[in-house]
Amino acid sequence: MEQRTFGRTGLKLSLLGFGCGAVGGLFVQGEPRDQERALARALELGINYFDTAAMYGNGASEENLGRVLKSLKPDIVLGTKVRLADSEKRRIGEAIGASLEASLKRLGRERVDLFQLHNPVTDAEGAGSLTPDVVLGEVVPAFERLRSQGKIGFFGITAVGDTGALKRVVEARAFASAQVVYNLLNPSAGGPIPADFPAHDFGNLFAGTKAAGMGVIAIRALAGGALSGSEARHPLGMPNIAPIASGRDYRADVERARRLLPLVHEGHAGGLVEAALRFVIANEAVTTMLVGYSSLEQLELAAAAVAKGPLPPAALERVRALEQGFAGEKG
């Protein structure tokens, strides 16, 4: 599998990553034997980046991933995250350190390669969110202390929140990486789109991450599953998904995804999922793309799509034409 350089870290990450969150659910509530089979197969396919978080299943994802890693002992790049509760905002450094220690214990490791802030970054402090002043003035020093102690290799952010606040944090060049929402239904992080496109405006965030030398982890590549074109949910996955793309609800996202079927009917891709994944990796700013799996079959499907390579220029032009058709629609 193709590998890309992860920003200024120098790490080489597989183009397809392995998401261990609750949307797919395999590493939150799957059977142990299925978790082992999927991770072993991922390694065979060349996947080397595995991503989890303390909040996934209240630690269950880290525990399950740690168990499988102990058994297989693979050479991988491992990332996890900390999400600060509102009650912890007056003791940020202490809370971050405690969260990492708990994560390391669950994972059965002495260090992680990538430790990421999971809170949204917003202009004004809100429930669950942090301002750029707090992120740069308190979170970054806490991460730097942990790195100096050898407990983390690099640190990054989950780039959700307000555009201006995110740009300020990115431009500070304190973080090595960013997890960025990017998919066929919400491509605004990747560059110019119609001004009235009804998606969250990330204002060409990729331009900022590139200038800052940050690695990019593309997240929500399938818009929580909406880009399958089906409302059906796997039993292991989250039963209810808030709209991740541009619609008023998940059903609206699915309906919008079905309007992309011309990509399939015209032969640009073998299916909507394939089209969605190949669209994401067509952007050279993306280092790795996370997909959350519910089953081994979903892993195989994602790997087969990535193996076909990025969507070609003609397909991307068709995507842009279809996006123009979305302009002005309010979800």
C-alpha positions in Angstrom: 0.0 0.0 0.0 1.2 3.5 -0.8 2.7 5.4 2.1 2.9 9.2 2.4 5.1 11.4 4.6 3.3 12.6 7.7 4.2 16.3 7.5 7.4 17.4 9.3 7.4 14.3 11.5 9.1 12.2 8.9 6.9 9.3 9.7 5.6 7.3 6.7 1.9 6.4 7.1 -0.2 4.1 4.9 -2.7 5.9 2.8 -5.5 3.9 4.4 -5.6 4.0 8.2 -7.6 1.9 10.7 -10.1 3.8 12.8 -11.0 2.1 16.1 -13.9 4.4 17.1 -17.6 3.8 17.9 -19.0 4.7 14.4 -17.7 1.5 13.0 -17.7 -0.2 16.4 -15.5 -3.2 15.8 -12.9 -2.3 18.5 -15.6 -1.0 20.8 -17.9 -3.9 21.0 -16.8 -6.5 18.5 -15.8 -10.1 19.3 -12.1 -10.5 20.3 -11.5 -13.0 17.5 -12.9 -10.6 14.9 -10.8 -7.8 16.2 -7.7 -10.0 15.9 -8.6 -11.2 12.5 -9.2 -7.6 11.2 -6.0 -6.2 12.7 -3.9 -9.0 11.3 -5.5 -8.6 7.9 -4.9 -4.9 8.0 -1.2 -5.5 8.6 -1.2 -7.9 5.6 -2.7 -5.2 3.5 0.0 -2.7 4.5 -1.9 -0.6 6.9 0.4 0.8 9.6 -1.6 3.7 11.2 -4.1 2.8 13.9 -6.1 5.5 15.6 -8.1 5.3 18.9 -9.2 7.6 21.7 -9.9 7.5 25.4 -13.5 8.3 24.8 -14.2 5.5 22.4 -16.4 3.2 24.4 -15.1 4.8 27.6 -11.8 3.2 27.1 -13.0 -0.1 25.6 -11.4 0.7 22.2 -8.0 1.3 23.8 -8.3 -1.8 25.9 -9.2 -4.0 23.0 -6.6 -2.5 20.7 -4.0 -3.0 23.4 -4.9 -6.6 23.9 -4.6 -7.3 20.1 -1.3 -5.4 19.8 0.1 -7.4 22.7 -0.8 -10.6 20.9 0.5 -9.6 17.4 3.3 -7.3 18.4 3.2 -5.4 15.1 5.5 -2.5 14.0 2.9 0.3 13.7 2.2 4.0 14.2 -0.3 4.4 17.0 -2.4 7.5 17.8 -4.8 8.2 20.6 -6.5 11.3 21.9 -7.5 13.3 25.0 -10.8 15.1 25.4 -10.9 17.5 28.3 -14.1 17.7 30.3 -15.4 21.1 31.3 -14.6 20.2 34.9 -11.0 19.8 34.0 -10.4 23.2 32.3 -8.9 24.7 35.5 -6.3 21.9 35.7 -5.5 21.2 32.1 -1.9 20.1 32.4 -2.8 17.7 35.2 -5.8 16.3 33.3 -3.9 15.8 30.1 -1.2 13.9 31.9 -3.7 11.7 33.8 -5.6 10.9 30.6 -2.4 9.8 28.8 -1.3 7.6 31.7 -4.7 5.9 31.7 -4.5 5.5 27.9 -1.0 4.0 28.1 -2.2 1.5 30.7 -5.2 0.4 28.6 -3.0 0.1 25.5 -0.2 -1.7 27.4 2.5 0.7 26.1 5.0 3.0 27.5 4.5 5.7 24.7 2.3 6.5 21.8 3.5 7.9 18.5 0.8 10.5 18.2 -1.2 12.2 21.0 -4.1 14.4 19.9 -6.4 17.0 21.4 -10.0 15.8 20.8 -11.8 19.0 21.9 -13.3 21.4 19.3 -11.4 24.7 19.0 -13.7 27.6 19.0 -13.5 31.4 19.0 -15.3 31.6 22.4 -15.2 28.9 25.1 -18.2 26.7 25.1 -19.3 23.4 26.5 -16.6 20.9 25.5 -14.6 23.4 23.4 -11.4 25.3 24.0 -10.3 28.7 22.6 -7.0 29.1 20.7 -5.5 31.0 23.7 -6.1 27.9 26.0 -4.9 25.5 23.3 -1.7 27.3 22.6 -1.1 28.6 26.2 -2.0 25.5 28.2 -2.5 22.4 26.1 0.7 22.8 24.0 3.0 23.2 27.1 1.4 20.1 28.6 1.9 18.1 25.4 5.5 19.3 25.2 6.2 18.1 28.8 4.9 14.7 27.9 7.1 14.6 24.8 10.1 15.6 26.8 9.3 12.6 29.1 9.4 10.3 26.2 5.7 9.3 26.5 4.6 10.7 23.2 6.4 11.1 19.9 4.3 13.9 18.3 1.1 15.8 19.1 -1.8 17.0 17.0 -5.3 18.3 17.0 -8.7 17.2 15.8 -9.5 20.2 13.5 -13.2 20.7 14.3 -14.7 23.9 15.6 -14.6 27.5 14.2 -12.7 28.2 11.1 -10.9 31.3 12.4 -10.0 29.6 15.6 -8.6 26.6 13.8 -6.6 28.7 11.4 -5.0 30.5 14.3 -3.9 27.3 16.0 -2.7 25.8 12.7 -0.7 29.0 11.8 1.0 28.8 15.2 2.8 25.7 14.0 2.8 24.1 17.4 1.1 20.9 16.3 2.5 18.3 14.0 -0.8 17.0 12.7 -4.5 17.7 12.2 -7.4 15.4 11.8 -9.6 17.1 9.2 -13.2 16.4 8.1 -13.1 15.8 4.4 -15.5 13.9 2.2 -17.6 14.1 -1.0 -20.4 15.8 0.9 -18.2 18.3 2.7 -15.1 19.0 0.6 -14.5 22.5 1.8 -11.2 21.8 3.5 -9.7 21.0 0.2 -10.1 24.2 -1.6 -12.5 26.5 -3.5 -16.1 25.5 -3.8 -19.2 27.5 -4.5 -19.6 30.3 -1.9 -23.1 29.1 -0.9 -22.3 25.4 -0.7 -24.3 24.2 2.3 -21.4 22.6 4.2 -19.4 23.6 7.2 -16.8 26.0 5.8 -13.3 24.9 6.7 -11.9 27.6 4.4 -9.3 25.5 2.6 -7.8 24.3 5.8 -5.4 22.1 3.8 -3.6 25.1 2.6 -2.9 26.1 6.2 -1.8 22.6 7.2 0.6 22.4 4.2 2.1 25.8 5.0 2.6 24.7 8.6 4.2 21.4 7.6 1.5 19.4 9.4 0.5 15.9 8.5 -3.2 15.5 7.7 -5.4 12.6 8.8 -8.6 12.7 6.8 -11.6 11.8 9.0 -15.3 11.1 8.3 -14.4 10.0 4.7 -17.7 8.2 4.4 -19.7 10.9 6.3 -20.4 8.5 9.1 -21.7 5.9 6.6 -24.0 8.2 4.6 -21.8 7.9 1.6 -22.7 4.2 1.3 -26.0 5.6 0.0 -27.9 3.5 2.6 -29.5 4.4 6.0 -28.9 0.8 7.2 -26.5 0.5 10.1 -24.3 -2.5 11.0 -25.2 -4.0 14.4 -21.8 -3.0 15.8 -21.9 0.6 14.6 -23.5 3.6 16.3 -27.2 3.2 15.8 -27.8 6.9 15.4 -25.5 9.3 13.6 -25.8 13.1 13.7 -25.4 14.7 10.3 -21.7 14.8 9.6 -21.9 16.4 6.2 -24.3 19.2 5.2 -27.8 17.8 5.7 -30.3 18.6 8.4 -30.0 15.0 9.6 -28.4 11.7 8.6 -31.2 10.8 6.2 -30.6 14.1 4.3 -26.9 13.2 4.1 -27.8 9.8 2.6 -30.2 11.4 0.1 -27.5 13.8 -0.9 -25.0 10.9 -1.3 -27.4 9.2 -3.7 -27.3 12.2 -5.9 -23.6 11.3 -6.5 -24.6 8.0 -8.1 -23.7 9.4 -11.6 -20.1 8.8 -10.7 -21.0 5.1 -10.5 -23.4 5.0 -13.5 -20.9 6.7 -15.7 -18.1 4.3 -14.8 -15.9 6.5 -12.7 -16.1 4.1 -9.7 -17.5 0.7 -8.9 -19.7 2.0 -6.1 -20.4 5.0 -3.9 -18.0 3.8 -1.1 -15.3 3.4 -3.6 -15.9 6.8 -5.1 -15.9 8.4 -1.7 -12.6 6.9 -0.6 -10.8 7.5 -3.9 -12.0 11.1 -3.8 -10.3 11.7 -0.4 -7.0 10.2 -1.4 -7.0 12.2 -4.6 -6.0 15.2 -2.5 -2.3 15.2 -2.0 -2.6 17.1 1.3 -4.0 14.0 2.9 -1.4 11.8 4.5 -3.7 9.0 5.6 -7.5 8.5 5.6 -9.3 6.9 8.6 -12.1 4.5 8.0 -14.0 3.1 10.9 -14.8 -0.6 10.4 -17.6 -2.8 11.7 -16.4 -6.0 9.9 -13.5 -7.6 8.0 -15.6 -7.3 4.9 -15.7 -3.5 5.2 -11.9 -3.5 5.7 -11.5 -5.5 2.5 -13.8 -3.1 0.6 -11.9 0.0 1.7 -8.5 -1.6 0.9 -9.7 -2.6 -2.6 -10.9 0.9 -3.2 -7.6 2.5 -2.2 -5.7 0.0 -4.3 -7.4 1.4 -7.4 -5.8 4.8 -6.6 -7.2 8.3 -6.5 -10.1 9.3 -8.7 -8.7 10.4 -12.1 -9.1 14.1 -13.3 -12.2 13.4 -15.3 -14.0 11.9 -12.3 -12.9 14.9 -10.1 -14.3 17.3 -12.8 -17.6 15.4 -12.6 -17.5 15.7 -8.8 -17.1 19.5 -9.1 -20.1 19.6 -11.5 -22.2 17.7 -9.1 -21.1 19.9 -6.2 -22.3 22.9 -8.3 -25.7 21.2 -8.4 -25.7 21.1 -4.6 -25.1 24.9 -4.3 -28.0 26.8 -2.9 -29.7 23.8 -1.3 -30.2 24.3 2.4 -30.2 21.1 4.5 
